[in-house]
Amino acid sequence: MNSTNEQYIRMTTAPIGKLLLSLSIPTIITMMVTNIYNIVDTAFIGTLGTSQSGAVGVVFSFMCILQAVAFMCGQGAGSLMSRKLGAKNKKEATMYTSTGFFLSFFMGLAIAILSFIFMDPLLDILGSTKTIAPYARSYMIYILIAAPFNTASLTMNNLLRYEGKAKLGTVGLMVGAVLNISGDAFCIFELNMGIAGAGLSTAVSQIISFCILLYMFLKGKTETQIRIKEVVLSSFVLKEIIGTGFPSLLRQGLNSIATMLLNNQAKVYGDAAVSAMSIATRISFIAVAVALGIGQGFQPISSFNYGAKKYDRVKEAFKKTLISSEVVITITLIPIFIYAPTLVRMMRDDTDVIVIAVRALRLMCIGLVVTPFTMVVEMGFQSTGAKLYATMASSLRSGFILIPVLLILSKTRGLKGIQEAQPLAFVITAIMCLAFARVFINRLNTKMKLAG
């Protein structure tokens, strides 16, 4: 029995709980290591000053744009590829893998070139102050150099997840993250490069991750391969990839816009406010990463079994993912809420920053309890090809809800309103997604009746 048939049998017959666990753990580990790197990175840079710490927060919103493009290509091509593998059509699956990879690389390259040309106005849009801008520029130059490698790496990681081979993706990204942590300390302190050293270390680690992940696809360690000859740039294929991945682009893109808006609203209150909101967001993502990892473990199960017409398994996976992600994120958020002052102080020992960040972080912990519900509903629609519903669900929190809530609360409650906007948006979105969850289950029930 070849590896493709073995993988098909595993994805379509293995117990859902065991399968979800095996696919979630590598993703959770990857996201946790990456997030720990982000925290360590922020802590290192925090020793340089509040403006430098704020610069990372400003550039982070740009990095969300790169992630948006990567996730669009990776999850768009990945969902299509996984459904083709579920239908035992390996040739078309390989075509989607190859096309998604090259599309991601060249979109990252195009964004980097345009951002180099318009860097100063871009930094202003991202929420930089006059004192933050020089540091943000030094950091961002290296992020742009590695941009196409970063987008392609994230795309390959998503493709591996959709193949059901999340462990391979974990290896590539974890090696890069670990190297980044050691590289940060060396470049910032030993080479005295300051914040530019953090940027250089990040760029080098992203390129190394790219090489490791690409090697896996080129050397046949995967179900599908990356081949130039398999790339299809027809309007139909591009429309399918972009259309399926659009909810990810919208979600991450709106996250970036919301972060830019948050920075712009916060900068009225000085560099400490920009730095504090950035720190609170990064710490809170520890819990989000765990829940998101479980959700991303669900996606290949959903896509594969949907393609194989095993709708009962999709439904079972959906329910188990909801329950497990809610339990895990709640357990993770409790110590973050309790030890918020200590966690913030580790990243920036500045009284003004600590006061602002601790309140924001604790409010986020309360709001984040309900976010797995929103994530899993959106991922369910996206993994089964329900583009419209996935797009609507993904646009709620960061777009239709968060942006107006942030604008209203920042005007009426000032800095307190900025701190309260995100958690309030989390809760409102979860309530609205109840209707989407019912639609998803009803669609599966209809498919099950028609199938048998």
N, C-alpha and C positions, 0 to 999 in steps of 0.2 A: 504493500500500500504506500503510495507516494505521500509527500508531506502535505500537498494541497488537499487530498482526500481526508487525511488525518485531521487537518485543521477544520474542514467542513463538518466532520463528525463531532469534533469537540465543541464547536460553536453552536451546533443545532441539537445536540443530545445531552451534553453535560448538565448536571443540576445547576439551576440558575444561581442559587446562592454561592456555590463554590466557584462558578465561572465569573460571577461579578467580583468576588473577592480576589481571584487571580488576576483579573484585568485592572482592578482598581488600585491594588497595593503598589505596583510599579509606578503608576501615574501619581499617586499620592506622594510617594517617596521623591519622585522627580520634582514635583511642585513644592514640596516642603524644603528640599535642598536648595532649590532656586530661590525660594522665599527667604530662607535663612541667609543665603548669600546676599540678597537685597538688604536685609537687616544689618548684616555685618558691614556691607558696603556703606550703608548710611551711617553706621556707628563710626567707621574709620573717617569718613568725610566730615562727620559731625565734630570731630576733634579739630578740624581746620577752621571752623567758624559757622555762625548761623547762616550767613549768606551762601556759603558753599553748600550747606545742607539744603537750603532752599533751592539752589541750582539743580540739584538732583531731582527734586520734586517737579520742577519745571520741565526738565528734559524727559522725565518719566511719562508725562502726558504725550510727548511725541513718540516715545517707544510703544505706547499703546496703539498708535496709528500703525506702526510696523506690525505689531501683533495682530491688528485687525485684518490687514492684508494677508498675513500668513495663515490665520485661522480661516479666512474666507477660502483660500486656495486649498488648504489642508483638509478642512472639514467638508468643503464642497466636493472636492475630488475623492476624499476618503469615504464619504457616505455613498457616493455613486459606485466607487470601486468595491466597497464591502457588499453592496447589494448585488453587484455582478458576480462576486465570488460566491455569494449565497445561491445565486442562480446557476453556478458552475460555468460561468463565461469568463475564463481567465484572460483571454485576449483583450476584451474590452476593459477589463479591470486594469490591466497593465497600461492601456492607453490613457485611462484617467489618471493613473499614478504619474506617468511621464509628463503629461500635459500640465497637471497641477504643479509639479515641481518646477518646471521651467517658467511657467506663468508667475509663480511666486518670486523666483530669483530676479526676473527682469522687472517686475513691478517694484521690488525693493530697490533695485538699481536706479530706476526712474525717480522714485521718491527721494533717494539720496542726492542725486544730481540737482534736482529742483530745490532741495533744502539747503544745499551748499550755496546756491546762487542767491537765495532769498533768506539767508539765516537770520539777519538782524530783525527784519519785520516779523519773521516766524517766531522768534523768541519773545517778542513783545506780545504777540497773539497768545502764546502759551502761558502768559502771566508773569513774565520776568520783570523785576524792578531794575532800576538803574544800577543798584549795587550788586544785584544777583547776576545781571547779564554777562559780565566778563567771565565769570566762573562757568556759567551755563554754556557759553561759547566754547571754552576750552574743553569741556566734557563732551559736548555734542559732536565736535569734529570727528572724534574716534567712533562714536556711535554711528555716524553716517558712513564712515569707511567700511564698517562691518555690516551695514544694513542689508544688502542682498544675501549675505551669508546667514544672517539672523533670520530673515523671513523664510529662506529655503530650509533652514534647520527646523524651525517650528512647523513648517509644512510637512517635512519628512516625519517628524515625531507624531503628528496627527495621522498620517498615512499608516504608520506602524501600528498605532492604536486601533485603527479601523480594520487592520488585518488580524487583530487579536494578538499582536506581538508587542505589547506595550513594554515588555522587559528590554527589548532592543533599543527602543527610544529612550528608556531610562538611562542606559549605559552612556549614550552619546551626550545627553544634556547634563548628567551628573558629573561626568569627567570635566566638562566645561565649567560647571559651577564651582567645583572644588578647586580647579586651577585658578579660577577668578578670585577666590578668597585669598589664596596665598599670593597671587599676583598683585592684588590690591595693596597688601601690606608692603610688598617689596617696592612697587612703583611709587606709592605715596610717601613712604617714610625713608626707605633706603636710597632711592634715586632722587628724593626730594622733588618729585614732579607735582605734588599737590593733587588737586582734583583732576588734572589732565592724566595723572597716573592711573586713577580709577577708570577713566575712559579708555586708556590704552589697554589695561588689563581686561576690561569687558570685551573690547574688540577682538583681542587675541583669543580669548576663551571661546567666543562665538564662532570664530573661524575654525578652531580645533574641533568643536562640536559638529560643525558642518562636515568636515572631512571624515569624522568617524561615522556619522549617519549615512553619508553618501557611499562609503565603503560597503556598508551592509547591503545597500540596494544593488550595487554593482557586482558584488561577489556572490549573489544568489542566496543570501541568508533570509530572504523575504519571499512572500508568496507572489508578489509582483516585482517588476524591475523598473529602473529608470533608464530609458533608451531614447536617444534623439529620434531614431527612426519611427518610434511609436507615438511621437507627438502629433496630435491632430488639432489644428487651429481653425477648424470650421466654426461657423457662427453657432451651430447647434451645440457642439461640445462645449465651447466657451460659455454659452448661455446656460447650459446645464450646470457647469461647475460654479459659475458666478451666482446663478440663481439659487442653487442649493446652499452655497456658502454665504450668501448675502446676509442671513440672520446673524452670523458670526461677525461679519464686517460691520453690520449695523450696531450690534451690541458693543463691540470693542470701540468702534468709531464714536458712538455716543458716549461711551465711558471716557474717551479721550477729550471730547468736547466738554463733558461735564467737569473733568479735571481741570481743563483750561479755564472754564468759567469759575470753578472753585478757587483756583489760584488768583484770578483777576479780582474776585470779590474779597479774597483774603489779603491781597497785597495792600489794600487800603489801610489795613491795620499793621503793616510793616513786615519785615523779613521774618520775624518770629512767628507770625500767624501762618505765612506760607510754609515755613519749615514744619510747624506743628501739625498742620493738616496733612502734609505729606507723610510725616512719621506715623500719625494715627492710622492712616490708610494702609501703610505698609505692614504695620503690626497686625491690624485686623485681618489682613489677607492670609495670615497663618491659618485661621479657622476656615476662611473661604477656600483655601487651597485643598484642605481635606475633603470638604463637601464637593468641590468641583472635581476632585480626583475620582470620587465615587461616581459622579455623574458621567464623567468621561469614560469610565469603565463600562457604564451602561450603553453608551452609544454604539460600539461595535456589535454588542449583543443584539441590540434593537435593529440595526441595519442588516446584519447578516441573516437574522431569523425572519425579518420582514421580506427580504429577497427570496428566502426559502419558503415563504408562505406559512410560517409557523407563528401565527399571530397570537396564539395563547402564551407562547414563551415571551413575546414582546410585552404583553400585558402583565405577566408575572414579574418580569424584570423591572418594569416601570414602578410597580407597587413596592417591591423590595428595595429599589434604589431610593424612593421617597422616604421610606421609614428609616433606613440605615443612615442616609445623609443627614436627616433631621436629628437623629440621636447623636451622631458623631460630632456635628457642628456645635450642638448644645454643650456637650462634654468639653469640647475644646475652648469654647468661649468663656466658661466659668473662671478658669485661672487667669485668662487674659484680663477679664473685668477686675478681678481681685488685685492682681499685681500690676495694674496699668501704670502707676507712678514709677515703679522700678523698671519696667520695660522701656518707658519713654526716656528715663534718665540714662539708661544704657546707651541710647542713641544720640542724645544731646543734653548735656548737663547745663541747661540754661533755664532759670526760673520762669521767665515769660513763656518759653516754648513748652515747658512741662505743664504749666497751668492750663494752657489752651489745649494741648494734645491729650491730656488725661480725660478731660470732660468729653472731648470729641470721640475718643476711643471707647469710653464706657457707653456712650449713647449708641455707637456703632454696634457694640456687642449685643445690645438689646434688640436692635433692628435686624441684625444678621441672623437671628434665630430662625426667621421664616424664609430666608433667601433660597435654601435648597429646593423648596417647592417651586419657585419661579424658574430656577436653573433646569430642573429635571423636566418640567413641562416643555420648556423651549427645546431642550435636547431631544426629547421624544419626537416632537414634530419634525425637527431638522433631520434626524436619523432615518425617518420613514418617508422623507421626500415631500412633506406637507409644507411647501415653501411659504405660502401666504400666512398660515397660522404661526409658523416659526418666526417669520419677520415681525408679525404683530406682537407676539410675546416678547421678543428680544428688544423691541423698541420702547417698551413700557417704562422700565425702571430708570434707565439712563437718559431717555429722551422725553417722552410725553409726560412722565411723572417728575423725575428728579430736576430737570432744568427749570420748569415753572415753579416748583416748590423752592428751589434754591434762590431764584430771583425774588420771589415773594418774601421769604423769610429773611433774606439778607437785607431787604429794604425795611422790613417791619421790626426785626429783632437784632439787627446788626451782626456782630461776631457770633452771638449765641445762635442766631438763626442759621448761620453758615454751618455751625457744629451740628445742628439738629436736622438739617435738610436731608442728608443721606439716609439716616435711620428711618425717618418718616416715610421717605420714598420707598424703602424696602418693604415696609408694612403695607402701604397702599397697593403696591404692585402685587404682592402675594395674595391679597384679597381679590384683586381683579383676575388673577390667574386661576382662581377656582373654576370659573366658567370655561377656561381653556382646557383644564384638566378633564372636565366632563366631556368636552368635544373629542379629546384624544381617546378616551376610553370608549366612547360611542363609535368612533371610527373603527377601532379594533374589533368591537363586538359585531359590527356590520360585516367586516372582512371575514370574521370567523363563521358567521352564518352563511355567507356566500360560498365559503370554501368547503363547507361540509355539513 
